[in-house]
Amino acid sequence: MGAMSLWHWVIVLVVVLLVFGAGKLPNVMGDMAKGVKAFKKGMRDDDAPADDPKLTETKPGADAPR
């Protein structure tokens, strides 16, 4: 009961086709792939050390207008 059989996948595919339509499905998958790539790039960039001076800590009020 816990495993996904072939019939489960067929039903899921039919529901997805009904919701998105056959024409929009490539666009939806392309957008999802772009989102995954952006997420992975963000995670990879997050691990890099912050050498950017804009990202370093400043004194409170140092940039406040006078």
N, C-alpha and C positions, 0 to 999 in steps of 0.2 A: 504494500500500500504506500510506503514511503518513497519508493523509486518511481521516477518518471518514465512511463512506458511510451511507446511510439504514438499511441492514441492520445495521450496527454499533450504531446508536442503538436500533433495535428490540430487538436482543438485550440491550443494557444495560437497557432499560426492563423487559423480561420478567424479567430476573434481579432487578432492584430490587423489582418487584412480588412475586416469589416470596419474597424475603428478608423484606421488611417487611409484605407484605400490603396490599391495597387500602385497608383501613380505617385503618391506621396511617400511611400515606404522608402525608396532610395534617399530622398531628402532627409527623412527622419533619421535614418541610419548614418548618413553623412554628418548631420549635426551632432549626433551622439558621439561619433568618432572624434570630431573636433573638440568636443567637451572633454573627452577622456584624454586627448593629447594635451590640452591646456592644463588639466588637473595634474598630469604626470610632470609637465614642465614646471608647474608651480611647486610641486613637491621636490623636484630636483633642485630648483633655485632656492628653495627654503633651506636646504642643507648647506648651501654655500655660505662662507663667512661674509659678514656685512662689511665690505671695504668702502662702501659708498659713504662719503661724508654727510650726505643728507640724511642717512639713516642712523647716524651716531647720536648719542644722547646729548642734549644741550641743556643749559641752565634754564630753569623756568623763568619766563618773562624776558629772555634775551631777545626774542624776536617780536616782542610786543610793541605796538606803535606808541610814540610818546606825544 
